[in-house]
Amino acid sequence: MIFNSKEKKILTAQVKTALIEDQVMDDLTCRAIKIQNKSIAKVIFKESGILCGKHWVDEVFKIIDKKVKIKWHYKDGDHIKKGNKIATVTGNGVSILKGERVALNYLQTLSGISTIVKRYKDCLRNKKIKLLHTRKTVPGLRNAISYACEIMGCNAHRYDLSKSILIKENHLRLIKDLDNYLTKVKKFKKPIIMEARNLNDVKRANKYNLDRILLDNFTLTQIKKAIKITNKIPIEISGNINIKNIRKYAIPGVSYISIGALTKNIKAIDISLLLQ
């Protein structure tokens, strides 16, 4: 995946913030170590999973020491077996150690997200239904987390508040005239999605020319009923769906399944960096 200039700036700023947070330029442990000409380190997956985060690791060492070189043996999105060496890092040993933790934090976190997305898609086993991630992300890591999902074929339900109009229960409490409101927001020329809490809400939403209806926390029976009464409007479902029951929700007529746990309940992959 190639980042555009805006995305690259975000990535660089993000990594710089992480390095400042870790005070890499004031590493007291490394301060008294004699600078060596060259060291070699290997990066190893200590459990099986999907590799993700190469761009962030490259940026870490580019900022710390441009002379540090990384040779990747796999690409983002590859399945890595336990014990496999994914990269060889060469350069000044002190520079490598300064960036080790931040680099691994990105690699472990993003690889963990890509891995769980892959597991969900394997369990879903329905190419007609698109798996979506949500905005339930670690603050400041939206771009990185979204990338980890997207390389596994899981796009955002809504990347940020500017990408679409999502009318939820709380919005409906503030909207006095829904017809007038929809007339106004259609001028934005963005997708319009309405959340339904029950079948009456589905009937109400069905009267409008919407891009999608979101069924939140509907039972399987309610979902099937909702599909029958919608006017060919794409259906998205969410709420109480997990890796154990997702196949039950692969109902004909469902177009999307959005799951907050993909980006909220992160289990990092165990990855280590060892100097030789």
C-alpha positions in Angstrom: 0.0 0.0 0.0 1.4 3.4 -1.0 0.6 6.4 1.3 -0.3 9.7 -0.2 1.5 12.9 1.0 -1.1 13.7 3.6 -1.1 10.1 5.0 2.7 10.1 5.1 2.7 13.3 7.1 0.2 11.9 9.6 2.3 8.7 9.9 5.5 10.7 10.5 4.0 13.0 13.0 2.5 10.0 14.8 5.8 8.3 15.1 7.6 11.4 16.2 5.1 11.8 19.0 5.7 8.2 20.1 9.4 8.7 20.1 9.1 11.9 22.2 6.8 10.0 24.6 9.5 7.4 25.1 12.3 10.0 25.3 14.5 8.0 22.9 17.1 10.7 22.7 17.6 10.6 26.4 18.1 6.9 26.9 20.0 6.7 30.1 20.8 3.0 29.8 22.4 3.5 26.4 24.2 6.7 27.2 27.3 5.1 28.6 27.5 2.3 25.9 30.4 2.8 23.5 29.1 3.4 20.0 29.7 0.4 17.8 30.2 0.4 14.1 27.6 -2.1 13.2 25.2 -4.4 15.0 22.7 -7.0 13.6 19.3 -7.7 15.1 16.6 -10.1 14.1 12.8 -9.6 14.6 10.9 -12.8 15.3 7.3 -13.7 15.6 6.9 -15.7 18.9 3.4 -16.8 18.0 1.6 -17.2 14.7 -0.3 -14.3 13.2 -0.5 -11.7 10.4 2.3 -9.2 9.9 1.4 -5.6 9.9 3.2 -2.3 10.7 6.3 -2.2 8.5 5.8 1.4 7.5 5.7 2.5 11.1 8.8 0.5 12.0 10.7 2.0 9.0 9.7 5.5 10.1 10.9 4.9 13.7 14.5 4.1 12.6 14.5 6.6 9.8 13.9 9.3 12.4 16.3 7.9 15.0 19.2 7.0 12.7 18.9 7.0 8.9 21.9 4.6 8.7 19.9 1.8 10.3 18.7 -0.5 7.6 15.8 -3.0 7.7 15.5 -6.0 5.4 12.0 -7.3 5.5 11.5 -11.0 4.7 7.8 -10.8 4.5 5.2 -8.1 3.5 2.3 -6.7 5.5 -0.7 -9.1 5.3 1.4 -12.2 5.2 0.7 -15.0 7.6 3.7 -15.7 9.8 4.4 -18.9 11.6 5.7 -19.0 15.2 9.5 -18.7 15.2 9.8 -17.1 11.8 12.2 -14.2 11.4 10.4 -11.4 9.7 13.2 -8.8 9.4 16.9 -8.2 9.8 18.0 -4.9 11.3 21.5 -3.6 10.7 23.2 -0.5 12.0 24.4 1.2 15.2 23.4 -1.0 18.1 22.5 1.9 20.3 20.2 3.4 17.7 18.5 0.0 17.3 17.9 -0.3 21.0 16.6 3.2 21.3 13.9 2.5 18.7 13.2 -1.1 19.7 10.2 -0.6 22.0 8.4 2.0 19.9 8.9 -0.1 16.8 7.7 -3.3 18.5 4.7 -1.5 20.0 3.5 -0.6 16.5 4.3 -4.0 15.1 2.7 -6.0 17.9 -0.4 -3.9 18.0 -1.1 -3.7 14.3 -0.2 -7.3 13.7 -2.7 -8.2 16.5 -5.5 -6.3 14.8 -4.8 -7.8 11.3 -4.7 -11.2 12.9 -8.1 -10.9 14.6 -9.7 -9.4 11.4 -8.4 -12.5 9.5 -10.0 -14.8 12.1 -13.3 -13.0 11.9 -13.4 -13.2 8.1 -12.5 -16.9 8.2 -15.3 -17.5 10.6 -17.8 -15.5 8.6 -17.0 -17.3 5.4 -19.4 -15.2 3.3 -17.8 -13.0 0.6 -21.2 -11.3 -0.1 -21.2 -9.7 3.4 -18.6 -7.0 4.0 -16.9 -7.0 7.5 -16.5 -3.4 8.8 -14.5 -1.9 11.6 -15.6 1.2 13.6 -14.3 4.4 15.1 -13.7 2.6 18.4 -10.0 3.1 18.1 -7.1 4.1 20.4 -6.9 7.9 20.2 -4.2 9.0 17.9 -3.9 5.7 16.2 -6.9 5.8 13.8 -4.8 5.8 10.6 -2.6 2.9 11.8 -5.5 0.8 13.1 -7.5 1.4 10.0 -4.6 0.3 7.8 -4.3 -2.9 9.8 -7.9 -3.7 9.0 -7.9 -2.6 5.4 -5.0 -4.7 4.3 -7.1 -7.7 5.4 -10.1 -6.5 3.4 -12.0 -4.8 6.3 -12.9 -1.2 5.6 -14.3 1.4 7.9 -18.0 1.7 8.7 -17.2 5.4 8.9 -13.5 6.5 9.2 -14.4 9.8 10.7 -17.3 12.2 11.2 -16.8 13.9 7.9 -17.2 10.7 5.7 -20.9 10.1 6.1 -24.1 11.1 7.9 -25.0 8.6 10.6 -28.3 9.3 12.3 -28.3 7.5 15.6 -30.8 7.5 18.5 -29.3 10.5 20.2 -29.4 12.5 17.0 -33.1 11.7 16.6 -33.7 13.2 20.0 -32.4 16.5 18.7 -33.9 16.4 15.2 -37.4 17.9 15.3 -38.3 17.5 11.6 -36.6 14.5 10.0 -37.9 15.3 6.5 -36.4 18.8 6.7 -33.2 17.5 8.2 -32.7 14.9 5.4 -33.3 17.5 2.8 -30.5 19.6 4.2 -27.9 16.8 4.7 -28.5 15.4 1.2 -26.8 18.5 0.0 -23.5 17.3 1.5 -23.5 14.5 -1.1 -22.3 11.9 1.4 -23.8 8.5 2.3 -26.7 8.7 4.7 -27.2 5.9 7.3 -29.9 5.7 9.8 -29.8 3.5 12.9 -32.9 1.5 13.8 -33.6 0.4 17.4 -36.7 -1.7 16.5 -38.9 -2.7 13.6 -40.9 0.5 13.8 -37.7 2.4 13.2 -37.0 0.2 10.2 -40.4 1.0 8.7 -39.8 4.7 9.3 -36.3 4.6 7.7 -37.6 2.6 4.8 -39.7 5.6 3.7 -36.6 7.6 2.9 -34.0 7.1 0.1 -31.2 6.2 2.4 -27.9 4.5 1.6 -28.0 2.1 4.5 -30.1 1.1 7.5 -28.1 0.0 10.6 -29.8 -2.6 12.8 -28.2 -2.3 16.2 -28.6 -5.1 18.7 -31.3 -6.9 16.7 -32.0 -10.5 17.3 -31.7 -13.0 14.4 -35.5 -13.1 14.2 -35.8 -9.3 14.1 -33.1 -9.0 11.4 -35.0 -11.4 9.2 -38.2 -9.5 9.6 -36.4 -6.2 9.0 -35.0 -7.5 5.7 -38.5 -8.4 4.5 -39.9 -4.9 5.1 -37.0 -2.9 3.7 -37.2 -1.5 0.2 -33.9 -2.9 -1.1 -31.9 -0.6 1.1 -28.6 -2.2 2.1 -28.7 -3.6 5.7 -25.8 -3.3 8.2 -26.0 -5.1 11.5 -24.0 -4.6 14.7 -24.1 -5.3 18.4 -23.5 -8.6 20.3 -21.7 -10.2 17.4 -18.5 -12.0 18.1 -16.1 -14.6 16.6 -18.2 -17.5 18.0 -21.6 -16.4 16.6 -20.8 -14.3 13.5 -21.7 -17.1 11.1 -25.3 -17.1 12.5 -25.6 -13.5 11.4 -24.6 -14.3 7.8 -28.2 -13.9 6.8 -29.2 -13.5 3.1 -30.1 -9.8 2.7 -27.4 -8.5 5.1 -24.8 -6.5 3.3 -22.5 -5.4 6.2 -21.5 -6.5 9.6 -19.7 -3.9 11.8 -17.8 -5.0 14.9 -16.2 -2.6 17.4 -14.2 -5.3 19.0 -11.9 -5.5 16.0 -10.2 -2.3 17.0 -11.3 -1.9 20.6 -10.3 -5.2 22.2 -6.7 -5.5 20.9 -4.6 -8.5 21.7 -1.0 -7.8 20.6 1.1 -10.4 18.8 4.2 -11.5 20.7 7.2 -10.3 18.7 10.8 -9.8 19.8 13.9 -8.0 18.6 17.2 -9.6 19.5 20.7 -8.4 18.9 23.1 -11.0 17.5 
